[in-house]
Amino acid sequence: MSEEIDETQTGETVVGEQKEIDNKMISPEKVEEAKLKTRYPHLGAKPGGSDFLRKRLQKGQKYFDSGDYNMAKAKIKNKQPPMAPTEKAEITGDHIPTPQDLPHRKPSLVASKLAG
Amino acid sequence: MADIISTVEFNYTGDLLATGDKGGRVVIFQREQESKNRPLSRGEYNVYSTFQSHEPEFDYLKSLEIEEKINKIRWLPQQNAAHFLLSTNDKTIKLWKISERDKRAEGYNLKDEDGRLRDPFRITSLRVPVLMPMDLMVEASPRRIFANAHTYHINSISVNSDHETYLSADDLRINLWHLEITDRSFNIVDIKPANMEELTEVITAAECHPHQCNVFVYSSSKGTIRLCDMRAGALCDRHSKFFEEPEDPSSRSFFSEIISSISDVKFSHSGRYMMTRDYLSVKVWDLNMENRPVETYQVHEYLRSKLCSLYENDCIFDKFECCWNGSDSAIMTGSYNNFFRMFDRNTRRDITLEASRENSKPRAILKPRKVCTGGKRKKDEISVDSLDFNKKILHTAWHPKENVIAVAATNNLYIFQDKIN
């Protein structure tokens, strides 16, 4: 009797392994998805589409005080002679960004994924 | 320092090749005329004109940085001695006139040869200025500026076959312009939902039909293409045709929608077919059949088992373009590691080539490359894990008539031609 039970258990284990192997062979995508889910468990809780889309539509958004920005722009304009080529003006002392200084960086999605 | 090339486009004859870069510059190359004196420079492309098309801007009302990167360049068909092209960044489209000047007037009455004004009281005689030959000068001047019509980022422009109008598409809207009129454009597609929380897809590319001036298509981030007929109504929100390949629901994963997003759509020259590029494949559609593509070509299927890391490094969002050859018998698209792929539609043969200086000398025949997907790696093969994902070929162009191709590899432009027998 115990032998029969043992055989059944072994049989089930074998079937379980076969299913895992089948999945791996059938869908590398699903394997990758499982990997992603273990690294970012709360990802996919909201509809994936709107996250990416919102990020895409917001590209280029920079937050700072527009008043300070305009003051800094005016300051630099006064310092430069009108015919000078556009050089990166060295800003010492005040760290107000100007168009030339704004980094040309595409915001990565990874940061927002981790922030959830 | 050369900037990253963001668009490449041949003109209608293939004599001119325009590139736009991340710094807002446009560089135009011209093909040398073949001559018996210099047989080796058969059809070489040399720099013809360089100009700054767009500058960085800041919309401080919306706290938005507007990049000067040129997203697309499209040539107008040539109507006189000058050449015209449209170039666009995220927000503004500009019509540029490129003209040659090889004569200049000499012998002015009121100014010297160096431009200084002459003292009028010293002028005692009148002369007629004469036109003298001068070194060829190529001038680029902005003729029209089409601004303030796009809230979102422009991804496509396309010149209509009527040669009078063109369309521009951003993430949610498509506008129709007349080339002569800059203060007005017609909105022909608007997919912005009333509530932005309900947003599920965006427009990724749009193109006018090459012959039927009332027809255009636009692709979406969900892998669908809509064909619209402008005769149906002023607003083309309802499509005439809807192209989508059915998906097996059991194979759906987190990545399915992302990799199905179409990054480029191009009509064939014949106007009978269109081609779409998604992350892993290129599909050819017959305009008469909406329920599935007629041909599917795998570009780099080996990346399917790398989707997790490609998502983490954002590469999964890379937007590859695709193009047809002049006779529509072959198609080309880029990949990673500076590889690009060409598919012959008739023989079903495909080839992988590399655009790099280290691995090929000028005028040498390119060697086909192969990516090893598993198991033993043969000599000359490259394993998937050794691919450089920073070296991406997103932009390629094919000469409209000959077997000449232009491939942009980051900040280098490669031009390849059929070997001379």
HADDOCK unambig.tbl for C-alpha pairs under 7 A between the chains (distance, minus, plus):
assign (segid A and resid 28 and name CA) (segid B and resid 304 and name CA) 6.45 0.50 0.50
assign (segid A and resid 28 and name CA) (segid B and resid 305 and name CA) 5.08 0.50 0.50
assign (segid A and resid 29 and name CA) (segid B and resid 253 and name CA) 6.66 0.50 0.50
assign (segid A and resid 29 and name CA) (segid B and resid 304 and name CA) 6.07 0.50 0.50
assign (segid A and resid 29 and name CA) (segid B and resid 305 and name CA) 6.15 0.50 0.50
assign (segid A and resid 30 and name CA) (segid B and resid 253 and name CA) 6.03 0.50 0.50
assign (segid A and resid 32 and name CA) (segid B and resid 305 and name CA) 6.41 0.50 0.50
assign (segid A and resid 32 and name CA) (segid B and resid 306 and name CA) 6.92 0.50 0.50
assign (segid A and resid 32 and name CA) (segid B and resid 307 and name CA) 6.06 0.50 0.50
assign (segid A and resid 32 and name CA) (segid B and resid 308 and name CA) 5.18 0.50 0.50
assign (segid A and resid 33 and name CA) (segid B and resid 253 and name CA) 6.60 0.50 0.50
assign (segid A and resid 33 and name CA) (segid B and resid 254 and name CA) 6.14 0.50 0.50
assign (segid A and resid 33 and name CA) (segid B and resid 308 and name CA) 6.72 0.50 0.50
assign (segid A and resid 35 and name CA) (segid B and resid 308 and name CA) 6.74 0.50 0.50
assign (segid A and resid 36 and name CA) (segid B and resid 308 and name CA) 5.76 0.50 0.50
assign (segid A and resid 49 and name CA) (segid B and resid 200 and name CA) 5.94 0.50 0.50
assign (segid A and resid 50 and name CA) (segid B and resid 199 and name CA) 6.35 0.50 0.50
assign (segid A and resid 50 and name CA) (segid B and resid 200 and name CA) 6.01 0.50 0.50
assign (segid A and resid 57 and name CA) (segid B and resid 152 and name CA) 6.54 0.50 0.50
assign (segid A and resid 60 and name CA) (segid B and resid 64 and name CA) 5.33 0.50 0.50
assign (segid A and resid 60 and name CA) (segid B and resid 65 and name CA) 4.88 0.50 0.50
assign (segid A and resid 60 and name CA) (segid B and resid 66 and name CA) 6.63 0.50 0.50
assign (segid A and resid 61 and name CA) (segid B and resid 63 and name CA) 5.83 0.50 0.50
assign (segid A and resid 61 and name CA) (segid B and resid 64 and name CA) 4.60 0.50 0.50
assign (segid A and resid 61 and name CA) (segid B and resid 65 and name CA) 6.24 0.50 0.50
assign (segid A and resid 62 and name CA) (segid B and resid 63 and name CA) 5.45 0.50 0.50
assign (segid A and resid 62 and name CA) (segid B and resid 64 and name CA) 5.92 0.50 0.50
assign (segid A and resid 62 and name CA) (segid B and resid 65 and name CA) 6.77 0.50 0.50
assign (segid A and resid 63 and name CA) (segid B and resid 63 and name CA) 6.00 0.50 0.50
assign (segid A and resid 66 and name CA) (segid B and resid 60 and name CA) 6.07 0.50 0.50
assign (segid A and resid 99 and name CA) (segid B and resid 57 and name CA) 6.90 0.50 0.50
assign (segid A and resid 99 and name CA) (segid B and resid 58 and name CA) 6.64 0.50 0.50
assign (segid A and resid 108 and name CA) (segid B and resid 314 and name CA) 6.88 0.50 0.50
assign (segid A and resid 109 and name CA) (segid B and resid 314 and name CA) 6.79 0.50 0.50
assign (segid A and resid 110 and name CA) (segid B and resid 312 and name CA) 6.05 0.50 0.50
